[in-house]
C-alpha cells in the first residue's frame, strides 16, 4: 500500500506471508568423523512474514531520497536431519524447529530515468 502524502513525499507499507521449503547442507571440515564435502543436510517446511514500511522524498527531480525498514520472521516445523559419517554410514534424526529473524534499515538515493514531474 502506498500513500502520496504531498507532491514530493510518498509513504508505503507492505505485508507478506510465505510458505517455504527449508533445505540446508554443510561441510563440517574440522570433524574427521563426518563425511566431506557434505557432512549433513536438513529438510523442513516452514512459514515466514515480511513487514515493510518507509518513505520517498523527491528533493530535486528526478532524484529522490528514501528510507525503508524491513522486519522478517521465519520458522519451520520439525524436520529431518541427515548426518553423513566418514565411514559411509548415515544417521537420520529429528531436526528441531529452525528460526530466523532479521531487521534492516535501508537508506537510498534514486535517479529515475524518463521521469516526468507534475506538481
C-alpha positions in Angstrom: 0.0 0.0 0.0 1.3 3.5 -0.7 0.1 7.0 0.1 1.1 10.1 -1.7 1.3 12.5 1.3 2.3 15.5 -0.8 3.6 16.1 -4.3 7.1 15.3 -3.1 6.6 12.7 -0.4 5.3 9.1 -0.7 4.7 6.7 2.2 4.5 3.0 1.8 3.9 -0.2 3.8 3.6 -3.9 3.0 3.0 -7.3 4.5 3.9 -10.7 3.0 3.1 -14.2 4.3 5.2 -17.0 2.8 5.1 -20.8 2.8 8.7 -22.2 2.5 10.6 -25.4 2.0 13.8 -25.2 4.1 16.8 -27.2 2.8 20.4 -26.8 4.1 23.7 -28.7 3.8 27.1 -28.1 5.2 30.7 -29.3 5.4 32.0 -29.7 8.9 35.6 -29.7 7.8 37.0 -29.7 11.3 35.3 -33.0 12.2 37.2 -36.1 10.9 34.3 -38.4 11.9 32.0 -36.8 9.3 32.0 -37.1 5.5 33.3 -34.4 3.2 32.3 -32.2 1.4 28.7 -32.9 2.6 28.5 -33.7 6.3 24.8 -33.1 6.9 21.6 -32.0 5.3 18.4 -30.6 6.7 14.8 -30.5 5.4 11.7 -28.9 6.9 8.6 -27.0 5.9 8.0 -23.5 7.3 6.4 -20.1 7.1 7.6 -16.5 7.2 6.4 -13.0 7.4 7.9 -9.8 6.0 6.8 -6.4 7.1 8.0 -3.3 5.2 7.5 0.4 5.8 9.1 3.6 4.5 9.0 6.7 2.5 10.4 8.5 -0.5 11.1 12.2 -0.8 11.7 13.9 -4.2 14.3 16.5 -3.4 15.2 17.5 -6.9 13.5 15.9 -9.9 14.3 13.2 -11.0 16.3 12.5 -7.7 14.7 11.1 -4.6 15.8 10.1 -1.1 14.3 7.0 0.5 14.2 5.3 3.9 12.9 1.7 4.3 12.6 -0.5 7.3 12.1 -4.3 6.9 11.4 -7.0 9.5 11.4 -10.7 8.8 10.5 -13.7 11.0 10.8 -17.2 9.6 10.3 -20.6 11.3 9.9 -24.2 10.4 8.2 -27.2 11.9 10.3 -30.2 13.0 12.1 -31.7 10.0 14.7 -34.3 9.1 18.4 -34.1 9.9 20.7 -36.5 7.9 24.3 -36.8 9.1 26.8 -38.4 6.7 29.7 -40.2 8.5 33.2 -40.7 7.2 32.8 -44.5 7.3 30.0 -44.2 4.7 27.1 -44.7 7.2 24.2 -42.2 7.6 22.2 -41.3 10.6 18.7 -39.8 10.4 17.3 -37.9 13.3 14.7 -35.3 14.0 15.5 -31.7 13.2 14.1 -29.3 15.8 12.4 -26.2 14.5 14.6 -23.7 12.7 14.1 -20.0 13.5 15.4 -16.9 11.7 14.7 -13.2 12.4 16.1 -10.1 10.8 15.7 -6.4 10.9 17.0 -3.9 8.3 17.1 -0.2 7.9 18.0 1.0 4.3 18.7 4.5 3.0 18.8 5.0 -0.7 19.2 7.7 -3.3 17.3 7.1 -6.5 17.6 8.6 -10.0 14.6 7.9 -12.2 15.1 7.8 -16.0 12.2 9.1 -18.1 10.9 10.9 -15.0 8.1 13.4 -15.6 7.5 15.6 -12.5 4.0 17.0 -12.3 3.4 19.2 -9.3 
